[in-house]
Amino acid sequence: MSGSTVAGGARLKKPSWKDPRLLIGILLVLASVAGVISLVGAADQTADAYTAREAIAVGEKLTPDKLNRVKVRLGDVEQQYLTPASGLPDGLVAVQRIGKDQLVPRGSLGQVDGLDRKPVAVTIDEALPPQAVAGSRVDVWVALPDDRNGFIQPALLLPGAEVAQVSPGSTALGSARSTVVMVLVTDGQMPDLLGAQANKAKISVVWNPGGPGR
């Protein structure tokens, strides 16, 4: 009986603070708590960045008055966006459209001489669908005049051209209001479009929902 009591007492003996297993357990718990605190702190870190106050069109110069300063969590992708910490170099223009309130990607900025597309005004009399807005894609068709005061078969000149801006045109007496569509044109496409305009071709713009992104 006494032997059993001694054995039971040994089993119920409180652990000592000097027990290595207890110390290791405490250290593991503390390390786990510290890791959680570190992760939460890292997730809560914010940085200053720039967003576009209004939409910035391709070719438009980037100036401080066109930007808002906001706090966001960028993490590892911070270097991909324009931030106050990196500064705002002079002479930058948008080489891709930047939407209103959008963070400003560095890849959307460049120098004027690096622009590979330039906005050209195309005036049309047909109504455009409401989806044809800045940033959308359109196909530009051209029908050149023939020798019978008519026009030859239309041909697709600019497939999937990006719209930079849409605005009302002038209203001629007795005619419907026209629409001016600013489309982005590459240097290689420019002679054909300007030549068609110089020859008073009939130009039509068709919204292209499946146009290529850029």
Biotite code that builds the C-alpha atoms (Angstrom):
import biotite.structure as struc

atoms = struc.array([
    struc.Atom([0.000, 0.000, 0.000], chain_id="A", res_id=1, res_name="MET", atom_name="CA", element="C"),
    struc.Atom([2.720, 2.423, 0.932], chain_id="A", res_id=2, res_name="SER", atom_name="CA", element="C"),
    struc.Atom([4.637, 1.533, -2.235], chain_id="A", res_id=3, res_name="GLY", atom_name="CA", element="C"),
    struc.Atom([1.578, 2.399, -4.291], chain_id="A", res_id=4, res_name="SER", atom_name="CA", element="C"),
    struc.Atom([1.219, 5.694, -2.466], chain_id="A", res_id=5, res_name="THR", atom_name="CA", element="C"),
    struc.Atom([4.822, 6.570, -3.113], chain_id="A", res_id=6, res_name="VAL", atom_name="CA", element="C"),
    struc.Atom([4.454, 5.743, -6.818], chain_id="A", res_id=7, res_name="ALA", atom_name="CA", element="C"),
    struc.Atom([1.284, 7.824, -7.113], chain_id="A", res_id=8, res_name="GLY", atom_name="CA", element="C"),
    struc.Atom([2.946, 10.727, -5.329], chain_id="A", res_id=9, res_name="GLY", atom_name="CA", element="C"),
    struc.Atom([5.832, 10.551, -7.750], chain_id="A", res_id=10, res_name="ALA", atom_name="CA", element="C"),
    struc.Atom([3.473, 10.693, -10.680], chain_id="A", res_id=11, res_name="ARG", atom_name="CA", element="C"),
    struc.Atom([1.577, 13.706, -9.305], chain_id="A", res_id=12, res_name="LEU", atom_name="CA", element="C"),
    struc.Atom([4.682, 15.660, -8.402], chain_id="A", res_id=13, res_name="LYS", atom_name="CA", element="C"),
    struc.Atom([4.553, 19.241, -9.746], chain_id="A", res_id=14, res_name="LYS", atom_name="CA", element="C"),
    struc.Atom([7.110, 19.964, -12.492], chain_id="A", res_id=15, res_name="PRO", atom_name="CA", element="C"),
    struc.Atom([10.069, 22.044, -11.536], chain_id="A", res_id=16, res_name="SER", atom_name="CA", element="C"),
    struc.Atom([10.833, 25.378, -13.237], chain_id="A", res_id=17, res_name="TRP", atom_name="CA", element="C"),
    struc.Atom([14.249, 23.888, -13.855], chain_id="A", res_id=18, res_name="LYS", atom_name="CA", element="C"),
    struc.Atom([12.760, 21.060, -15.934], chain_id="A", res_id=19, res_name="ASP", atom_name="CA", element="C"),
    struc.Atom([14.293, 21.432, -19.460], chain_id="A", res_id=20, res_name="PRO", atom_name="CA", element="C"),
    struc.Atom([11.096, 20.195, -21.109], chain_id="A", res_id=21, res_name="ARG", atom_name="CA", element="C"),
    struc.Atom([9.051, 22.950, -19.457], chain_id="A", res_id=22, res_name="LEU", atom_name="CA", element="C"),
    struc.Atom([11.557, 25.623, -20.474], chain_id="A", res_id=23, res_name="LEU", atom_name="CA", element="C"),
    struc.Atom([11.546, 24.403, -24.090], chain_id="A", res_id=24, res_name="ILE", atom_name="CA", element="C"),
    struc.Atom([7.731, 24.486, -24.133], chain_id="A", res_id=25, res_name="GLY", atom_name="CA", element="C"),
    struc.Atom([7.660, 28.055, -22.844], chain_id="A", res_id=26, res_name="ILE", atom_name="CA", element="C"),
    struc.Atom([10.217, 29.136, -25.463], chain_id="A", res_id=27, res_name="LEU", atom_name="CA", element="C"),
    struc.Atom([8.175, 27.535, -28.251], chain_id="A", res_id=28, res_name="LEU", atom_name="CA", element="C"),
    struc.Atom([5.027, 29.351, -27.119], chain_id="A", res_id=29, res_name="VAL", atom_name="CA", element="C"),
    struc.Atom([6.867, 32.696, -26.944], chain_id="A", res_id=30, res_name="LEU", atom_name="CA", element="C"),
    struc.Atom([8.371, 32.162, -30.404], chain_id="A", res_id=31, res_name="ALA", atom_name="CA", element="C"),
    struc.Atom([4.940, 31.363, -31.825], chain_id="A", res_id=32, res_name="SER", atom_name="CA", element="C"),
    struc.Atom([3.408, 34.503, -30.280], chain_id="A", res_id=33, res_name="VAL", atom_name="CA", element="C"),
    struc.Atom([6.270, 36.654, -31.585], chain_id="A", res_id=34, res_name="ALA", atom_name="CA", element="C"),
    struc.Atom([5.830, 35.207, -35.080], chain_id="A", res_id=35, res_name="GLY", atom_name="CA", element="C"),
    struc.Atom([2.116, 35.997, -35.118], chain_id="A", res_id=36, res_name="VAL", atom_name="CA", element="C"),
    struc.Atom([2.760, 39.559, -33.914], chain_id="A", res_id=37, res_name="ILE", atom_name="CA", element="C"),
    struc.Atom([5.406, 40.014, -36.617], chain_id="A", res_id=38, res_name="SER", atom_name="CA", element="C"),
    struc.Atom([3.068, 38.771, -39.359], chain_id="A", res_id=39, res_name="LEU", atom_name="CA", element="C"),
    struc.Atom([0.218, 41.001, -38.195], chain_id="A", res_id=40, res_name="VAL", atom_name="CA", element="C"),
    struc.Atom([2.552, 43.993, -38.030], chain_id="A", res_id=41, res_name="GLY", atom_name="CA", element="C"),
    struc.Atom([3.883, 43.340, -41.530], chain_id="A", res_id=42, res_name="ALA", atom_name="CA", element="C"),
    struc.Atom([0.374, 42.974, -42.945], chain_id="A", res_id=43, res_name="ALA", atom_name="CA", element="C"),
    struc.Atom([-0.635, 46.282, -41.397], chain_id="A", res_id=44, res_name="ASP", atom_name="CA", element="C"),
    struc.Atom([2.239, 48.271, -42.920], chain_id="A", res_id=45, res_name="GLN", atom_name="CA", element="C"),
    struc.Atom([1.146, 50.916, -45.412], chain_id="A", res_id=46, res_name="THR", atom_name="CA", element="C"),
    struc.Atom([3.099, 53.129, -47.777], chain_id="A", res_id=47, res_name="ALA", atom_name="CA", element="C"),
    struc.Atom([2.404, 56.413, -49.554], chain_id="A", res_id=48, res_name="ASP", atom_name="CA", element="C"),
    struc.Atom([1.581, 56.082, -53.247], chain_id="A", res_id=49, res_name="ALA", atom_name="CA", element="C"),
    struc.Atom([0.062, 58.139, -56.065], chain_id="A", res_id=50, res_name="TYR", atom_name="CA", element="C"),
    struc.Atom([-3.310, 57.697, -57.762], chain_id="A", res_id=51, res_name="THR", atom_name="CA", element="C"),
    struc.Atom([-4.654, 59.597, -60.754], chain_id="A", res_id=52, res_name="ALA", atom_name="CA", element="C"),
    struc.Atom([-6.971, 62.439, -59.705], chain_id="A", res_id=53, res_name="ARG", atom_name="CA", element="C"),
    struc.Atom([-8.693, 62.169, -63.093], chain_id="A", res_id=54, res_name="GLU", atom_name="CA", element="C"),
    struc.Atom([-8.121, 59.848, -66.045], chain_id="A", res_id=55, res_name="ALA", atom_name="CA", element="C"),
    struc.Atom([-4.756, 60.515, -67.724], chain_id="A", res_id=56, res_name="ILE", atom_name="CA", element="C"),
    struc.Atom([-4.717, 59.988, -71.489], chain_id="A", res_id=57, res_name="ALA", atom_name="CA", element="C"),
    struc.Atom([-1.830, 58.621, -73.539], chain_id="A", res_id=58, res_name="VAL", atom_name="CA", element="C"),
    struc.Atom([0.614, 61.431, -74.303], chain_id="A", res_id=59, res_name="GLY", atom_name="CA", element="C"),
    struc.Atom([-0.613, 63.599, -71.433], chain_id="A", res_id=60, res_name="GLU", atom_name="CA", element="C"),
    struc.Atom([2.139, 65.064, -69.271], chain_id="A", res_id=61, res_name="LYS", atom_name="CA", element="C"),
    struc.Atom([2.257, 63.897, -65.672], chain_id="A", res_id=62, res_name="LEU", atom_name="CA", element="C"),
    struc.Atom([2.269, 66.770, -63.183], chain_id="A", res_id=63, res_name="THR", atom_name="CA", element="C"),
    struc.Atom([1.741, 66.865, -59.390], chain_id="A", res_id=64, res_name="PRO", atom_name="CA", element="C"),
    struc.Atom([-1.682, 68.514, -59.718], chain_id="A", res_id=65, res_name="ASP", atom_name="CA", element="C"),
    struc.Atom([-2.962, 65.416, -61.540], chain_id="A", res_id=66, res_name="LYS", atom_name="CA", element="C"),
    struc.Atom([-2.106, 63.103, -58.651], chain_id="A", res_id=67, res_name="LEU", atom_name="CA", element="C"),
    struc.Atom([-3.558, 62.244, -55.271], chain_id="A", res_id=68, res_name="ASN", atom_name="CA", element="C"),
    struc.Atom([-1.446, 60.953, -52.404], chain_id="A", res_id=69, res_name="ARG", atom_name="CA", element="C"),
    struc.Atom([-2.883, 57.897, -50.646], chain_id="A", res_id=70, res_name="VAL", atom_name="CA", element="C"),
    struc.Atom([-1.788, 55.238, -48.177], chain_id="A", res_id=71, res_name="LYS", atom_name="CA", element="C"),
    struc.Atom([-1.967, 51.659, -49.452], chain_id="A", res_id=72, res_name="VAL", atom_name="CA", element="C"),
    struc.Atom([-0.490, 48.248, -48.722], chain_id="A", res_id=73, res_name="ARG", atom_name="CA", element="C"),
    struc.Atom([1.853, 47.555, -51.647], chain_id="A", res_id=74, res_name="LEU", atom_name="CA", element="C"),
    struc.Atom([4.243, 45.078, -50.071], chain_id="A", res_id=75, res_name="GLY", atom_name="CA", element="C"),
    struc.Atom([6.629, 43.466, -52.544], chain_id="A", res_id=76, res_name="ASP", atom_name="CA", element="C"),
    struc.Atom([5.099, 45.265, -55.561], chain_id="A", res_id=77, res_name="VAL", atom_name="CA", element="C"),
    struc.Atom([5.865, 48.786, -54.294], chain_id="A", res_id=78, res_name="GLU", atom_name="CA", element="C"),
    struc.Atom([8.655, 49.243, -56.836], chain_id="A", res_id=79, res_name="GLN", atom_name="CA", element="C"),
    struc.Atom([6.131, 48.773, -59.670], chain_id="A", res_id=80, res_name="GLN", atom_name="CA", element="C"),
    struc.Atom([4.213, 51.946, -58.803], chain_id="A", res_id=81, res_name="TYR", atom_name="CA", element="C"),
    struc.Atom([4.980, 55.643, -58.606], chain_id="A", res_id=82, res_name="LEU", atom_name="CA", element="C"),
    struc.Atom([5.401, 56.785, -54.996], chain_id="A", res_id=83, res_name="THR", atom_name="CA", element="C"),
    struc.Atom([6.374, 60.027, -53.249], chain_id="A", res_id=84, res_name="PRO", atom_name="CA", element="C"),
    struc.Atom([9.472, 58.232, -51.964], chain_id="A", res_id=85, res_name="ALA", atom_name="CA", element="C"),
    struc.Atom([10.682, 57.634, -55.525], chain_id="A", res_id=86, res_name="SER", atom_name="CA", element="C"),
    struc.Atom([9.862, 61.178, -56.602], chain_id="A", res_id=87, res_name="GLY", atom_name="CA", element="C"),
    struc.Atom([8.226, 62.504, -59.766], chain_id="A", res_id=88, res_name="LEU", atom_name="CA", element="C"),
    struc.Atom([10.761, 62.952, -62.587], chain_id="A", res_id=89, res_name="PRO", atom_name="CA", element="C"),
    struc.Atom([10.229, 65.853, -64.992], chain_id="A", res_id=90, res_name="ASP", atom_name="CA", element="C"),
    struc.Atom([8.990, 65.279, -68.523], chain_id="A", res_id=91, res_name="GLY", atom_name="CA", element="C"),
    struc.Atom([7.078, 62.058, -67.939], chain_id="A", res_id=92, res_name="LEU", atom_name="CA", element="C"),
    struc.Atom([3.988, 61.378, -70.041], chain_id="A", res_id=93, res_name="VAL", atom_name="CA", element="C"),
    struc.Atom([1.484, 58.545, -69.996], chain_id="A", res_id=94, res_name="ALA", atom_name="CA", element="C"),
    struc.Atom([2.307, 55.863, -72.563], chain_id="A", res_id=95, res_name="VAL", atom_name="CA", element="C"),
    struc.Atom([-0.756, 53.892, -71.478], chain_id="A", res_id=96, res_name="GLN", atom_name="CA", element="C"),
    struc.Atom([-4.080, 55.226, -70.256], chain_id="A", res_id=97, res_name="ARG", atom_name="CA", element="C"),
    struc.Atom([-4.352, 55.577, -66.461], chain_id="A", res_id=98, res_name="ILE", atom_name="CA", element="C"),
    struc.Atom([-7.886, 55.504, -65.085], chain_id="A", res_id=99, res_name="GLY", atom_name="CA", element="C"),
    struc.Atom([-9.304, 57.826, -62.453], chain_id="A", res_id=100, res_name="LYS", atom_name="CA", element="C"),
    struc.Atom([-8.297, 56.828, -58.887], chain_id="A", res_id=101, res_name="ASP", atom_name="CA", element="C"),
    struc.Atom([-5.997, 54.135, -60.281], chain_id="A", res_id=102, res_name="GLN", atom_name="CA", element="C"),
    struc.Atom([-2.534, 53.611, -58.823], chain_id="A", res_id=103, res_name="LEU", atom_name="CA", element="C"),
    struc.Atom([0.085, 54.912, -61.262], chain_id="A", res_id=104, res_name="VAL", atom_name="CA", element="C"),
    struc.Atom([2.177, 52.023, -62.653], chain_id="A", res_id=105, res_name="PRO", atom_name="CA", element="C"),
    struc.Atom([5.723, 52.900, -63.606], chain_id="A", res_id=106, res_name="ARG", atom_name="CA", element="C"),
    struc.Atom([5.239, 50.890, -66.789], chain_id="A", res_id=107, res_name="GLY", atom_name="CA", element="C"),
    struc.Atom([2.533, 53.349, -67.888], chain_id="A", res_id=108, res_name="SER", atom_name="CA", element="C"),
    struc.Atom([4.984, 56.273, -67.935], chain_id="A", res_id=109, res_name="LEU", atom_name="CA", element="C"),
    struc.Atom([7.739, 57.293, -70.308], chain_id="A", res_id=110, res_name="GLY", atom_name="CA", element="C"),
    struc.Atom([9.256, 60.124, -72.320], chain_id="A", res_id=111, res_name="GLN", atom_name="CA", element="C"),
    struc.Atom([7.517, 61.883, -75.211], chain_id="A", res_id=112, res_name="VAL", atom_name="CA", element="C"),
    struc.Atom([9.998, 60.550, -77.754], chain_id="A", res_id=113, res_name="ASP", atom_name="CA", element="C"),
    struc.Atom([9.205, 57.024, -76.570], chain_id="A", res_id=114, res_name="GLY", atom_name="CA", element="C"),
    struc.Atom([5.526, 57.189, -77.502], chain_id="A", res_id=115, res_name="LEU", atom_name="CA", element="C"),
    struc.Atom([4.655, 54.544, -80.074], chain_id="A", res_id=116, res_name="ASP", atom_name="CA", element="C"),
    struc.Atom([1.030, 55.735, -80.473], chain_id="A", res_id=117, res_name="ARG", atom_name="CA", element="C"),
    struc.Atom([-0.337, 59.220, -80.965], chain_id="A", res_id=118, res_name="LYS", atom_name="CA", element="C"),
    struc.Atom([-3.924, 60.489, -80.711], chain_id="A", res_id=119, res_name="PRO", atom_name="CA", element="C"),
    struc.Atom([-5.626, 61.457, -83.979], chain_id="A", res_id=120, res_name="VAL", atom_name="CA", element="C"),
    struc.Atom([-9.081, 63.032, -84.206], chain_id="A", res_id=121, res_name="ALA", atom_name="CA", element="C"),
    struc.Atom([-11.618, 61.156, -86.330], chain_id="A", res_id=122, res_name="VAL", atom_name="CA", element="C"),
    struc.Atom([-14.956, 62.886, -86.937], chain_id="A", res_id=123, res_name="THR", atom_name="CA", element="C"),
    struc.Atom([-17.972, 60.649, -87.552], chain_id="A", res_id=124, res_name="ILE", atom_name="CA", element="C"),
    struc.Atom([-21.681, 61.283, -88.052], chain_id="A", res_id=125, res_name="ASP", atom_name="CA", element="C"),
    struc.Atom([-22.909, 57.891, -86.821], chain_id="A", res_id=126, res_name="GLU", atom_name="CA", element="C"),
    struc.Atom([-23.897, 57.425, -83.204], chain_id="A", res_id=127, res_name="ALA", atom_name="CA", element="C"),
    struc.Atom([-21.524, 55.378, -81.070], chain_id="A", res_id=128, res_name="LEU", atom_name="CA", element="C"),
    struc.Atom([-22.711, 52.832, -78.497], chain_id="A", res_id=129, res_name="PRO", atom_name="CA", element="C"),
    struc.Atom([-22.296, 53.911, -74.866], chain_id="A", res_id=130, res_name="PRO", atom_name="CA", element="C"),
    struc.Atom([-19.551, 51.310, -74.427], chain_id="A", res_id=131, res_name="GLN", atom_name="CA", element="C"),
    struc.Atom([-17.277, 53.217, -76.807], chain_id="A", res_id=132, res_name="ALA", atom_name="CA", element="C"),
    struc.Atom([-15.509, 55.343, -74.217], chain_id="A", res_id=133, res_name="VAL", atom_name="CA", element="C"),
    struc.Atom([-11.917, 56.263, -73.416], chain_id="A", res_id=134, res_name="ALA", atom_name="CA", element="C"),
    struc.Atom([-9.913, 53.093, -72.957], chain_id="A", res_id=135, res_name="GLY", atom_name="CA", element="C"),
    struc.Atom([-12.203, 50.908, -75.071], chain_id="A", res_id=136, res_name="SER", atom_name="CA", element="C"),
    struc.Atom([-11.338, 49.472, -78.481], chain_id="A", res_id=137, res_name="ARG", atom_name="CA", element="C"),
    struc.Atom([-12.809, 50.319, -81.887], chain_id="A", res_id=138, res_name="VAL", atom_name="CA", element="C"),
    struc.Atom([-12.308, 49.306, -85.503], chain_id="A", res_id=139, res_name="ASP", atom_name="CA", element="C"),
    struc.Atom([-11.802, 52.196, -87.923], chain_id="A", res_id=140, res_name="VAL", atom_name="CA", element="C"),
    struc.Atom([-13.146, 51.567, -91.441], chain_id="A", res_id=141, res_name="TRP", atom_name="CA", element="C"),
    struc.Atom([-12.333, 53.787, -94.428], chain_id="A", res_id=142, res_name="VAL", atom_name="CA", element="C"),
    struc.Atom([-14.144, 54.158, -97.749], chain_id="A", res_id=143, res_name="ALA", atom_name="CA", element="C"),
    struc.Atom([-12.238, 56.251, -100.295], chain_id="A", res_id=144, res_name="LEU", atom_name="CA", element="C"),
    struc.Atom([-14.106, 58.339, -102.892], chain_id="A", res_id=145, res_name="PRO", atom_name="CA", element="C"),
    struc.Atom([-14.579, 56.834, -106.365], chain_id="A", res_id=146, res_name="ASP", atom_name="CA", element="C"),
    struc.Atom([-14.822, 58.613, -109.731], chain_id="A", res_id=147, res_name="ASP", atom_name="CA", element="C"),
    struc.Atom([-18.640, 58.599, -109.700], chain_id="A", res_id=148, res_name="ARG", atom_name="CA", element="C"),
    struc.Atom([-19.122, 60.854, -106.667], chain_id="A", res_id=149, res_name="ASN", atom_name="CA", element="C"),
    struc.Atom([-19.536, 57.830, -104.479], chain_id="A", res_id=150, res_name="GLY", atom_name="CA", element="C"),
    struc.Atom([-17.278, 55.667, -102.347], chain_id="A", res_id=151, res_name="PHE", atom_name="CA", element="C"),
    struc.Atom([-15.508, 52.394, -102.906], chain_id="A", res_id=152, res_name="ILE", atom_name="CA", element="C"),
    struc.Atom([-15.967, 49.344, -100.685], chain_id="A", res_id=153, res_name="GLN", atom_name="CA", element="C"),
    struc.Atom([-14.966, 50.153, -97.085], chain_id="A", res_id=154, res_name="PRO", atom_name="CA", element="C"),
    struc.Atom([-11.741, 48.597, -95.823], chain_id="A", res_id=155, res_name="ALA", atom_name="CA", element="C"),
    struc.Atom([-10.620, 47.970, -92.253], chain_id="A", res_id=156, res_name="LEU", atom_name="CA", element="C"),
    struc.Atom([-7.777, 50.403, -91.598], chain_id="A", res_id=157, res_name="LEU", atom_name="CA", element="C"),
    struc.Atom([-7.300, 50.319, -87.818], chain_id="A", res_id=158, res_name="LEU", atom_name="CA", element="C"),
    struc.Atom([-8.363, 47.087, -86.114], chain_id="A", res_id=159, res_name="PRO", atom_name="CA", element="C"),
    struc.Atom([-8.760, 47.291, -82.344], chain_id="A", res_id=160, res_name="GLY", atom_name="CA", element="C"),
    struc.Atom([-7.553, 50.893, -82.009], chain_id="A", res_id=161, res_name="ALA", atom_name="CA", element="C"),
    struc.Atom([-7.684, 52.304, -78.479], chain_id="A", res_id=162, res_name="GLU", atom_name="CA", element="C"),
    struc.Atom([-9.949, 55.278, -77.846], chain_id="A", res_id=163, res_name="VAL", atom_name="CA", element="C"),
    struc.Atom([-8.245, 58.150, -76.061], chain_id="A", res_id=164, res_name="ALA", atom_name="CA", element="C"),
    struc.Atom([-11.266, 60.455, -75.857], chain_id="A", res_id=165, res_name="GLN", atom_name="CA", element="C"),
    struc.Atom([-14.814, 60.884, -77.180], chain_id="A", res_id=166, res_name="VAL", atom_name="CA", element="C"),
    struc.Atom([-16.359, 64.342, -77.435], chain_id="A", res_id=167, res_name="SER", atom_name="CA", element="C"),
    struc.Atom([-19.191, 66.085, -79.336], chain_id="A", res_id=168, res_name="PRO", atom_name="CA", element="C"),
    struc.Atom([-18.220, 67.679, -82.620], chain_id="A", res_id=169, res_name="GLY", atom_name="CA", element="C"),
    struc.Atom([-19.569, 70.771, -84.325], chain_id="A", res_id=170, res_name="SER", atom_name="CA", element="C"),
    struc.Atom([-23.163, 70.908, -85.537], chain_id="A", res_id=171, res_name="THR", atom_name="CA", element="C"),
    struc.Atom([-23.689, 71.892, -89.168], chain_id="A", res_id=172, res_name="ALA", atom_name="CA", element="C"),
    struc.Atom([-26.890, 73.668, -90.170], chain_id="A", res_id=173, res_name="LEU", atom_name="CA", element="C"),
    struc.Atom([-29.635, 71.115, -90.745], chain_id="A", res_id=174, res_name="GLY", atom_name="CA", element="C"),
    struc.Atom([-27.464, 68.123, -89.846], chain_id="A", res_id=175, res_name="SER", atom_name="CA", element="C"),
    struc.Atom([-27.092, 65.928, -86.799], chain_id="A", res_id=176, res_name="ALA", atom_name="CA", element="C"),
    struc.Atom([-24.343, 66.580, -84.283], chain_id="A", res_id=177, res_name="ARG", atom_name="CA", element="C"),
    struc.Atom([-21.124, 64.810, -85.178], chain_id="A", res_id=178, res_name="SER", atom_name="CA", element="C"),
    struc.Atom([-18.778, 63.016, -82.768], chain_id="A", res_id=179, res_name="THR", atom_name="CA", element="C"),
    struc.Atom([-15.026, 63.393, -82.501], chain_id="A", res_id=180, res_name="VAL", atom_name="CA", element="C"),
    struc.Atom([-13.226, 60.210, -81.526], chain_id="A", res_id=181, res_name="VAL", atom_name="CA", element="C"),
    struc.Atom([-9.560, 60.473, -80.587], chain_id="A", res_id=182, res_name="MET", atom_name="CA", element="C"),
    struc.Atom([-7.938, 57.171, -81.521], chain_id="A", res_id=183, res_name="VAL", atom_name="CA", element="C"),
    struc.Atom([-4.369, 56.121, -80.792], chain_id="A", res_id=184, res_name="LEU", atom_name="CA", element="C"),
    struc.Atom([-2.445, 55.480, -83.993], chain_id="A", res_id=185, res_name="VAL", atom_name="CA", element="C"),
    struc.Atom([1.035, 54.019, -84.486], chain_id="A", res_id=186, res_name="THR", atom_name="CA", element="C"),
    struc.Atom([3.563, 55.751, -86.722], chain_id="A", res_id=187, res_name="ASP", atom_name="CA", element="C"),
    struc.Atom([3.220, 52.913, -89.229], chain_id="A", res_id=188, res_name="GLY", atom_name="CA", element="C"),
    struc.Atom([-0.558, 53.401, -89.491], chain_id="A", res_id=189, res_name="GLN", atom_name="CA", element="C"),
    struc.Atom([-0.411, 57.189, -89.545], chain_id="A", res_id=190, res_name="MET", atom_name="CA", element="C"),
    struc.Atom([0.171, 57.790, -93.327], chain_id="A", res_id=191, res_name="PRO", atom_name="CA", element="C"),
    struc.Atom([-2.830, 55.686, -94.366], chain_id="A", res_id=192, res_name="ASP", atom_name="CA", element="C"),
    struc.Atom([-5.198, 57.407, -91.927], chain_id="A", res_id=193, res_name="LEU", atom_name="CA", element="C"),
    struc.Atom([-3.989, 60.927, -92.696], chain_id="A", res_id=194, res_name="LEU", atom_name="CA", element="C"),
    struc.Atom([-4.097, 60.135, -96.414], chain_id="A", res_id=195, res_name="GLY", atom_name="CA", element="C"),
    struc.Atom([-7.689, 58.953, -96.123], chain_id="A", res_id=196, res_name="ALA", atom_name="CA", element="C"),
    struc.Atom([-8.661, 62.128, -94.285], chain_id="A", res_id=197, res_name="GLN", atom_name="CA", element="C"),
    struc.Atom([-6.877, 64.309, -96.862], chain_id="A", res_id=198, res_name="ALA", atom_name="CA", element="C"),
    struc.Atom([-8.795, 62.549, -99.658], chain_id="A", res_id=199, res_name="ASN", atom_name="CA", element="C"),
    struc.Atom([-12.116, 63.153, -97.874], chain_id="A", res_id=200, res_name="LYS", atom_name="CA", element="C"),
    struc.Atom([-12.773, 59.482, -97.285], chain_id="A", res_id=201, res_name="ALA", atom_name="CA", element="C"),
    struc.Atom([-15.835, 58.369, -95.358], chain_id="A", res_id=202, res_name="LYS", atom_name="CA", element="C"),
    struc.Atom([-14.577, 57.091, -92.011], chain_id="A", res_id=203, res_name="ILE", atom_name="CA", element="C"),
    struc.Atom([-16.647, 54.877, -89.740], chain_id="A", res_id=204, res_name="SER", atom_name="CA", element="C"),
    struc.Atom([-15.851, 53.809, -86.197], chain_id="A", res_id=205, res_name="VAL", atom_name="CA", element="C"),
    struc.Atom([-17.238, 50.522, -84.870], chain_id="A", res_id=206, res_name="VAL", atom_name="CA", element="C"),
    struc.Atom([-16.985, 49.475, -81.228], chain_id="A", res_id=207, res_name="TRP", atom_name="CA", element="C"),
    struc.Atom([-14.908, 46.316, -80.916], chain_id="A", res_id=208, res_name="ASN", atom_name="CA", element="C"),
    struc.Atom([-15.595, 44.562, -77.579], chain_id="A", res_id=209, res_name="PRO", atom_name="CA", element="C"),
    struc.Atom([-13.047, 41.864, -78.427], chain_id="A", res_id=210, res_name="GLY", atom_name="CA", element="C"),
    struc.Atom([-10.263, 44.283, -79.343], chain_id="A", res_id=211, res_name="GLY", atom_name="CA", element="C"),
    struc.Atom([-6.770, 43.452, -78.091], chain_id="A", res_id=212, res_name="PRO", atom_name="CA", element="C"),
    struc.Atom([-5.708, 44.892, -74.737], chain_id="A", res_id=213, res_name="GLY", atom_name="CA", element="C"),
    struc.Atom([-2.501, 46.805, -74.314], chain_id="A", res_id=214, res_name="ARG", atom_name="CA", element="C"),
])
